[in-house]
């Protein structure tokens, strides 16, 4: 049996193969280098167009948040990044204007509170010692103005009335109620020899004056006593913390609640 077929035979010299491979390697290297250069150029363009402006905006935003109200960005562009810069500058200008107004308003309030505090200090009496009484006082307000008040009220029969009150809250509202309460005590105390009835009278007038207090109730606690020439004390405690009575001769302490 005979097998018929065709045999293809060719030969290539090794130096030709080596030359072709070198050319292929050169082509591959050129393509890789071209791709790398393209990516580098693209990255530079991307950074210049997007990354750098956003980074600059971030730096200026941080500067603004740290208190530099003059911080602004400068983008000389008419695209979305430029519009973003303009919006940021507008926001910063608006913020600077509002903060400046708030600062001026705050300075004005501080000045007014300082003046109000100085005026309110004049409502506290200067208690002078006499044959019957010696005084020791200490008062420190929570803010410039206070809801605390004390007074000594001389009565027509020679007795002495002493009052201390504390209005709820603090600041200007409490100070205003304190001023009103002072006037009420000075007006009505000479006509009442019963401290409880005096508190009832003042409470009724303040309740009528202040009106509906359901949303933000204002009240005060107080202690009022009358000491006659014989050192007999009559007192009423209107929800105030207990007053301490020290009897030095007997070395006794009593709570007047």
C-alpha positions as YAML, in Angstrom:
chain: A
units: angstrom
residues:
- id: 1
  name: UNK
  ca: [0.00, 0.00, 0.00]
- id: 2
  name: UNK
  ca: [1.22, 3.42, -0.84]
- id: 3
  name: UNK
  ca: [0.30, 6.67, 1.07]
- id: 4
  name: UNK
  ca: [0.15, 9.74, -1.03]
- id: 5
  name: UNK
  ca: [0.71, 13.19, 0.51]
- id: 6
  name: UNK
  ca: [2.31, 16.54, 0.15]
- id: 7
  name: UNK
  ca: [5.17, 17.79, 2.25]
- id: 8
  name: UNK
  ca: [5.85, 21.54, 2.55]
- id: 9
  name: UNK
  ca: [9.37, 22.33, 3.46]
- id: 10
  name: UNK
  ca: [10.84, 25.77, 4.01]
- id: 11
  name: UNK
  ca: [13.74, 27.17, 5.96]
- id: 12
  name: UNK
  ca: [14.33, 30.54, 7.59]
- id: 13
  name: UNK
  ca: [17.63, 31.64, 8.80]
- id: 14
  name: UNK
  ca: [17.87, 32.39, 12.56]
- id: 15
  name: UNK
  ca: [19.20, 35.85, 11.93]
- id: 16
  name: UNK
  ca: [16.00, 36.74, 10.11]
- id: 17
  name: UNK
  ca: [13.91, 35.52, 13.05]
- id: 18
  name: UNK
  ca: [15.97, 37.54, 15.46]
- id: 19
  name: UNK
  ca: [15.55, 40.65, 13.34]
- id: 20
  name: UNK
  ca: [11.80, 40.20, 13.15]
- id: 21
  name: UNK
  ca: [11.58, 39.66, 16.92]
- id: 22
  name: UNK
  ca: [13.59, 42.82, 17.59]
- id: 23
  name: UNK
  ca: [11.26, 44.81, 15.38]
- id: 24
  name: UNK
  ca: [8.28, 43.34, 17.22]
- id: 25
  name: UNK
  ca: [9.77, 44.21, 20.60]
- id: 26
  name: UNK
  ca: [10.45, 47.74, 19.42]
- id: 27
  name: UNK
  ca: [6.86, 48.06, 18.29]
- id: 28
  name: UNK
  ca: [5.54, 46.76, 21.62]
- id: 29
  name: UNK
  ca: [7.80, 49.11, 23.59]
- id: 30
  name: UNK
  ca: [6.73, 52.03, 21.41]
- id: 31
  name: UNK
  ca: [3.05, 51.23, 21.94]
- id: 32
  name: UNK
  ca: [3.51, 50.85, 25.72]
- id: 33
  name: UNK
  ca: [5.46, 54.12, 25.89]
- id: 34
  name: UNK
  ca: [2.82, 55.87, 23.80]
- id: 35
  name: UNK
  ca: [0.06, 54.60, 26.11]
- id: 36
  name: UNK
  ca: [2.05, 55.69, 29.18]
- id: 37
  name: UNK
  ca: [2.64, 59.16, 27.74]
- id: 38
  name: UNK
  ca: [-1.06, 59.41, 26.90]
- id: 39
  name: UNK
  ca: [-2.02, 58.50, 30.45]
- id: 40
  name: UNK
  ca: [0.45, 60.98, 31.90]
- id: 41
  name: UNK
  ca: [-0.80, 63.77, 29.67]
- id: 42
  name: UNK
  ca: [-4.41, 62.85, 30.48]
- id: 43
  name: UNK
  ca: [-3.64, 62.82, 34.22]
- id: 44
  name: UNK
  ca: [-1.96, 66.23, 33.99]
- id: 45
  name: UNK
  ca: [-4.91, 67.68, 32.10]
- id: 46
  name: UNK
  ca: [-7.36, 66.10, 34.54]
- id: 47
  name: UNK
  ca: [-5.42, 67.46, 37.51]
- id: 48
  name: UNK
  ca: [-5.22, 70.93, 36.01]
- id: 49
  name: UNK
  ca: [-8.88, 71.04, 35.04]
- id: 50
  name: UNK
  ca: [-10.50, 69.34, 38.06]
- id: 51
  name: UNK
  ca: [-8.19, 68.24, 40.87]
- id: 52
  name: UNK
  ca: [-6.22, 71.47, 41.39]
- id: 53
  name: UNK
  ca: [-9.28, 73.76, 41.46]
- id: 54
  name: UNK
  ca: [-11.10, 71.44, 43.87]
- id: 55
  name: UNK
  ca: [-7.99, 71.21, 46.06]
- id: 56
  name: UNK
  ca: [-7.71, 75.00, 46.05]
- id: 57
  name: UNK
  ca: [-11.40, 75.29, 46.91]
- id: 58
  name: UNK
  ca: [-10.92, 72.85, 49.79]
- id: 59
  name: UNK
  ca: [-7.99, 74.88, 51.17]
- id: 60
  name: UNK
  ca: [-9.94, 78.14, 50.98]
- id: 61
  name: UNK
  ca: [-12.99, 76.47, 52.58]
- id: 62
  name: UNK
  ca: [-10.84, 75.33, 55.49]
- id: 63
  name: UNK
  ca: [-9.39, 78.83, 55.79]
- id: 64
  name: UNK
  ca: [-12.91, 80.27, 55.88]
- id: 65
  name: UNK
  ca: [-14.09, 77.78, 58.50]
- id: 66
  name: UNK
  ca: [-11.16, 78.77, 60.72]
- id: 67
  name: UNK
  ca: [-12.31, 82.37, 60.85]
- id: 68
  name: UNK
  ca: [-10.72, 84.06, 57.85]
- id: 69
  name: UNK
  ca: [-13.85, 85.72, 56.47]
- id: 70
  name: UNK
  ca: [-11.88, 87.32, 53.62]
- id: 71
  name: UNK
  ca: [-10.98, 83.94, 52.10]
- id: 72
  name: UNK
  ca: [-11.97, 83.74, 48.42]
- id: 73
  name: UNK
  ca: [-11.12, 81.65, 45.36]
- id: 74
  name: UNK
  ca: [-10.10, 83.00, 41.95]
- id: 75
  name: UNK
  ca: [-11.10, 80.84, 38.98]
- id: 76
  name: UNK
  ca: [-10.76, 82.61, 35.62]
- id: 77
  name: UNK
  ca: [-12.97, 80.12, 33.88]
- id: 78
  name: UNK
  ca: [-16.42, 80.10, 32.35]
- id: 79
  name: UNK
  ca: [-17.19, 76.42, 32.89]
- id: 80
  name: UNK
  ca: [-18.81, 74.57, 35.81]
- id: 81
  name: UNK
  ca: [-15.68, 74.93, 37.95]
- id: 82
  name: UNK
  ca: [-15.74, 78.70, 37.43]
- id: 83
  name: UNK
  ca: [-19.45, 78.79, 38.34]
- id: 84
  name: UNK
  ca: [-18.67, 76.77, 41.47]
- id: 85
  name: UNK
  ca: [-16.01, 79.30, 42.45]
- id: 86
  name: UNK
  ca: [-18.41, 82.21, 41.96]
- id: 87
  name: UNK
  ca: [-21.06, 80.46, 44.06]
- id: 88
  name: UNK
  ca: [-18.50, 79.85, 46.80]
- id: 89
  name: UNK
  ca: [-17.40, 83.51, 46.79]
- id: 90
  name: UNK
  ca: [-21.02, 84.66, 46.95]
- id: 91
  name: UNK
  ca: [-21.67, 82.33, 49.86]
- id: 92
  name: UNK
  ca: [-18.52, 83.54, 51.65]
- id: 93
  name: UNK
  ca: [-19.50, 87.19, 51.15]
- id: 94
  name: UNK
  ca: [-23.01, 86.54, 52.47]
- id: 95
  name: UNK
  ca: [-21.59, 84.64, 55.43]
- id: 96
  name: UNK
  ca: [-19.13, 87.43, 56.18]
- id: 97
  name: UNK
  ca: [-21.91, 90.02, 56.09]
- id: 98
  name: UNK
  ca: [-24.15, 88.01, 58.42]
- id: 99
  name: UNK
  ca: [-21.34, 87.25, 60.88]
- id: 100
  name: UNK
  ca: [-20.32, 90.92, 60.94]
- id: 101
  name: UNK
  ca: [-23.92, 91.91, 61.69]
- id: 102
  name: UNK
  ca: [-24.16, 89.27, 64.42]
- id: 103
  name: UNK
  ca: [-20.87, 90.44, 65.94]
- id: 104
  name: UNK
  ca: [-22.03, 94.06, 65.95]
- id: 105
  name: UNK
  ca: [-25.36, 93.00, 67.44]
- id: 106
  name: UNK
  ca: [-23.59, 90.90, 70.07]
- id: 107
  name: UNK
  ca: [-21.30, 93.82, 70.98]
- id: 108
  name: UNK
  ca: [-24.34, 96.06, 71.31]
- id: 109
  name: UNK
  ca: [-26.09, 93.54, 73.57]
- id: 110
  name: UNK
  ca: [-22.98, 93.22, 75.75]
- id: 111
  name: UNK
  ca: [-22.81, 96.99, 76.10]
- id: 112
  name: UNK
  ca: [-26.51, 97.21, 76.97]
- id: 113
  name: UNK
  ca: [-26.18, 94.37, 79.49]
- id: 114
  name: UNK
  ca: [-23.19, 96.09, 81.06]
- id: 115
  name: UNK
  ca: [-25.17, 99.32, 81.41]
- id: 116
  name: UNK
  ca: [-28.19, 97.40, 82.72]
- id: 117
  name: UNK
  ca: [-25.97, 95.59, 85.21]
- id: 118
  name: UNK
  ca: [-24.55, 98.88, 86.47]
- id: 119
  name: UNK
  ca: [-28.06, 100.30, 86.82]
- id: 120
  name: UNK
  ca: [-29.31, 97.20, 88.59]
- id: 121
  name: UNK
  ca: [-26.52, 97.38, 91.14]
- id: 122
  name: UNK
  ca: [-28.15, 100.57, 92.40]
- id: 123
  name: UNK
  ca: [-31.26, 98.66, 93.50]
- id: 124
  name: UNK
  ca: [-29.24, 96.86, 96.15]
- id: 125
  name: UNK
  ca: [-29.27, 98.88, 99.35]
- id: 126
  name: UNK
  ca: [-26.21, 99.86, 101.35]
- id: 127
  name: UNK
  ca: [-27.01, 98.48, 104.79]
- id: 128
  name: UNK
  ca: [-25.54, 100.54, 107.58]
- id: 129
  name: UNK
  ca: [-25.01, 99.07, 111.01]
- id: 130
  name: UNK
  ca: [-26.86, 100.46, 113.99]
- id: 131
  name: UNK
  ca: [-27.40, 99.60, 117.63]
- id: 132
  name: UNK
  ca: [-29.74, 96.76, 116.75]
- id: 133
  name: UNK
  ca: [-28.30, 95.27, 113.56]
- id: 134
  name: UNK
  ca: [-24.96, 94.29, 112.07]
- id: 135
  name: UNK
  ca: [-24.79, 93.17, 108.46]
- id: 136
  name: UNK
  ca: [-22.55, 90.96, 106.35]
- id: 137
  name: UNK
  ca: [-23.45, 90.56, 102.67]
- id: 138
  name: UNK
  ca: [-22.11, 88.66, 99.68]
- id: 139
  name: UNK
  ca: [-23.76, 88.55, 96.26]
- id: 140
  name: UNK
  ca: [-22.44, 87.30, 92.95]
- id: 141
  name: UNK
  ca: [-24.70, 87.28, 89.89]
- id: 142
  name: UNK
  ca: [-24.64, 84.55, 87.26]
- id: 143
  name: UNK
  ca: [-24.61, 87.09, 84.41]
- id: 144
  name: UNK
  ca: [-24.34, 90.85, 83.95]
- id: 145
  name: UNK
  ca: [-27.89, 91.23, 85.23]
- id: 146
  name: UNK
  ca: [-29.54, 89.05, 87.81]
- id: 147
  name: UNK
  ca: [-32.89, 87.89, 89.16]
- id: 148
  name: UNK
  ca: [-31.71, 88.16, 92.77]
- id: 149
  name: UNK
  ca: [-32.80, 90.94, 95.06]
- id: 150
  name: UNK
  ca: [-32.54, 91.79, 98.74]
- id: 151
  name: UNK
  ca: [-33.59, 94.87, 100.67]
- id: 152
  name: UNK
  ca: [-34.09, 96.33, 104.11]
- id: 153
  name: UNK
  ca: [-37.31, 98.29, 104.54]
- id: 154
  name: UNK
  ca: [-37.78, 100.56, 107.57]
- id: 155
  name: UNK
  ca: [-41.34, 100.52, 108.89]
- id: 156
  name: UNK
  ca: [-43.30, 103.30, 110.52]
- id: 157
  name: UNK
  ca: [-43.51, 101.63, 113.95]
- id: 158
  name: UNK
  ca: [-39.73, 101.38, 114.20]
- id: 159
  name: UNK
  ca: [-39.60, 97.75, 113.05]
- id: 160
  name: UNK
  ca: [-37.36, 96.64, 110.22]
- id: 161
  name: UNK
  ca: [-38.43, 94.51, 107.26]
- id: 162
  name: UNK
  ca: [-35.94, 92.31, 105.44]
- id: 163
  name: UNK
  ca: [-36.65, 90.67, 102.10]
- id: 164
  name: UNK
  ca: [-34.73, 88.37, 99.77]
- id: 165
  name: UNK
  ca: [-36.14, 87.02, 96.50]
- id: 166
  name: UNK
  ca: [-34.90, 84.94, 93.59]
- id: 167
  name: UNK
  ca: [-36.67, 85.18, 90.22]
- id: 168
  name: UNK
  ca: [-36.71, 82.08, 88.03]
- id: 169
  name: UNK
  ca: [-34.23, 82.05, 85.19]
- id: 170
  name: UNK
  ca: [-31.56, 84.67, 84.69]
- id: 171
  name: UNK
  ca: [-30.65, 87.50, 82.39]
- id: 172
  name: UNK
  ca: [-32.79, 90.44, 81.30]
- id: 173
  name: UNK
  ca: [-36.30, 88.88, 81.85]
- id: 174
  name: UNK
  ca: [-35.46, 87.91, 85.42]
- id: 175
  name: UNK
  ca: [-33.88, 91.33, 86.05]
- id: 176
  name: UNK
  ca: [-37.00, 93.14, 84.85]
- id: 177
  name: UNK
  ca: [-39.23, 91.08, 87.15]
- id: 178
  name: UNK
  ca: [-36.82, 91.83, 89.98]
- id: 179
  name: UNK
  ca: [-37.15, 95.57, 89.39]
- id: 180
  name: UNK
  ca: [-40.93, 95.29, 89.45]
- id: 181
  name: UNK
  ca: [-40.86, 93.17, 92.62]
- id: 182
  name: UNK
  ca: [-38.63, 95.76, 94.32]
- id: 183
  name: UNK
  ca: [-41.16, 98.50, 93.65]
- id: 184
  name: UNK
  ca: [-44.01, 96.32, 94.88]
- id: 185
  name: UNK
  ca: [-42.24, 95.58, 98.16]
- id: 186
  name: UNK
  ca: [-41.36, 99.22, 98.76]
- id: 187
  name: UNK
  ca: [-44.96, 100.27, 98.05]
- id: 188
  name: UNK
  ca: [-46.81, 97.64, 100.08]
- id: 189
  name: UNK
  ca: [-44.44, 96.58, 102.89]
- id: 190
  name: UNK
  ca: [-45.16, 99.67, 105.09]
- id: 191
  name: UNK
  ca: [-48.86, 98.78, 105.06]
- id: 192
  name: UNK
  ca: [-48.60, 95.10, 106.05]
- id: 193
  name: UNK
  ca: [-47.50, 93.72, 109.39]
- id: 194
  name: UNK
  ca: [-48.20, 90.16, 108.24]
- id: 195
  name: UNK
  ca: [-45.47, 88.90, 105.84]
- id: 196
  name: UNK
  ca: [-47.76, 86.19, 104.41]
- id: 197
  name: UNK
  ca: [-50.43, 88.73, 103.46]
- id: 198
  name: UNK
  ca: [-47.74, 90.92, 101.89]
- id: 199
  name: UNK
  ca: [-46.56, 88.04, 99.70]
- id: 200
  name: UNK
  ca: [-50.14, 87.31, 98.69]
- id: 201
  name: UNK
  ca: [-50.72, 90.91, 97.66]
- id: 202
  name: UNK
  ca: [-47.52, 91.14, 95.63]
- id: 203
  name: UNK
  ca: [-48.14, 87.75, 94.04]
- id: 204
  name: UNK
  ca: [-51.61, 88.85, 92.87]
- id: 205
  name: UNK
  ca: [-50.28, 92.05, 91.32]
- id: 206
  name: UNK
  ca: [-47.35, 90.35, 89.59]
- id: 207
  name: UNK
  ca: [-49.63, 87.61, 88.26]
- id: 208
  name: UNK
  ca: [-51.96, 90.25, 86.82]
- id: 209
  name: UNK
  ca: [-49.03, 92.22, 85.39]
- id: 210
  name: UNK
  ca: [-47.20, 89.31, 83.75]
- id: 211
  name: UNK
  ca: [-50.34, 87.77, 82.26]
- id: 212
  name: UNK
  ca: [-50.45, 84.27, 80.79]
- id: 213
  name: UNK
  ca: [-47.26, 82.38, 81.66]
- id: 214
  name: UNK
  ca: [-48.28, 78.93, 80.43]
- id: 215
  name: UNK
  ca: [-45.62, 78.75, 77.70]
- id: 216
  name: UNK
  ca: [-42.71, 80.16, 79.70]
- id: 217
  name: UNK
  ca: [-43.68, 80.60, 83.34]
- id: 218
  name: UNK
  ca: [-41.91, 83.24, 85.42]
- id: 219
  name: UNK
  ca: [-42.02, 83.08, 89.19]
- id: 220
  name: UNK
  ca: [-39.95, 84.00, 92.20]
- id: 221
  name: UNK
  ca: [-39.31, 82.54, 95.62]
- id: 222
  name: UNK
  ca: [-38.83, 84.82, 98.58]
- id: 223
  name: UNK
  ca: [-38.35, 85.24, 102.30]
- id: 224
  name: UNK
  ca: [-39.65, 88.26, 104.20]
- id: 225
  name: UNK
  ca: [-39.38, 88.95, 107.89]
- id: 226
  name: UNK
  ca: [-40.21, 91.80, 110.25]
- id: 227
  name: UNK
  ca: [-38.03, 92.35, 113.33]
- id: 228
  name: UNK
  ca: [-39.39, 94.75, 115.91]
- id: 229
  name: UNK
  ca: [-37.49, 96.78, 118.49]
- id: 230
  name: UNK
  ca: [-37.54, 93.84, 120.90]
- id: 231
  name: UNK
  ca: [-35.98, 91.55, 118.25]
- id: 232
  name: UNK
  ca: [-39.20, 89.62, 117.86]
- id: 233
  name: UNK
  ca: [-39.37, 88.16, 114.36]
- id: 234
  name: UNK
  ca: [-42.40, 87.51, 112.20]
- id: 235
  name: UNK
  ca: [-41.66, 85.90, 108.87]
- id: 236
  name: UNK
  ca: [-43.02, 84.11, 105.82]
- id: 237
  name: UNK
  ca: [-41.15, 81.82, 103.47]
- id: 238
  name: UNK
  ca: [-42.60, 81.73, 99.94]
- id: 239
  name: UNK
  ca: [-40.92, 78.67, 98.49]
- id: 240
  name: UNK
  ca: [-37.43, 80.01, 99.14]
- id: 241
  name: UNK
  ca: [-34.58, 77.80, 100.40]
- id: 242
  name: UNK
  ca: [-34.61, 77.61, 104.17]
- id: 243
  name: UNK
  ca: [-33.18, 80.64, 105.92]
- id: 244
  name: UNK
  ca: [-30.74, 79.84, 108.71]
- id: 245
  name: UNK
  ca: [-31.26, 81.45, 112.11]
- id: 246
  name: UNK
  ca: [-28.22, 81.31, 114.36]
- id: 247
  name: UNK
  ca: [-28.78, 81.91, 118.07]
- id: 248
  name: UNK
  ca: [-25.27, 82.64, 119.25]
- id: 249
  name: UNK
  ca: [-26.14, 82.88, 122.93]
- id: 250
  name: UNK
  ca: [-27.70, 79.43, 122.96]
- id: 251
  name: UNK
  ca: [-25.43, 78.07, 120.21]
- id: 252
  name: UNK
  ca: [-28.48, 76.90, 118.28]
- id: 253
  name: UNK
  ca: [-29.24, 76.77, 114.56]
- id: 254
  name: UNK
  ca: [-32.80, 76.83, 113.28]
- id: 255
  name: UNK
  ca: [-34.19, 76.57, 109.76]
- id: 256
  name: UNK
  ca: [-36.92, 79.07, 108.93]
- id: 257
  name: UNK
  ca: [-38.95, 77.23, 106.31]
...
